[in-house]
Amino acid sequence: MVDNKTLNDNEPEKSEEQAAGFTDEQRCKQTTSRWPLIFSLLAVIVAAVFGFGISSNIMGVDKQLAQEMKTVALLEQKVQQLEGLVKQVGTAEMVRNELNSAAADEVLRRVAALKEGVTDDALVTTLDEVEASLQKVKAAFDAKRLAPPVEK
């Protein structure tokens, strides 16, 4: 007796799709029709991720821009305050006296350094006189600098 199973061993086994009546051509069409769907889903996912990234970047830029606008407004306010001070009577003179006082201070330091290197008594006496005169000038600038501005 010939076993039916032995005869079927030589034939390739049929898959479920072939058993269901699908041909190779139908299976190929079915697989091929899935690729556009897969690619379109991937495109939607990539577009969503990209859109979310752009959106978060724009929100970050908006926050930074708002912060910079606050800083600019604060700086404009400070500039207006400084312009108001400059417009006050005597402010320019007060600044000038401050600069003159600093310059007199520097000259006093240089005279003191020069005195240390001089050995001639006549020159030391002259430098002492110069130093005393400069101290009087510096005191006058300091008095003007510290006095309140006089309105005209």
Secondary structure as UniProt FT lines:
FT   HELIX           4..9
FT   HELIX           16..19
FT   TURN            20..21
FT   HELIX           24..87
FT   TURN            89..90
FT   HELIX           91..117
FT   HELIX           121..146
//
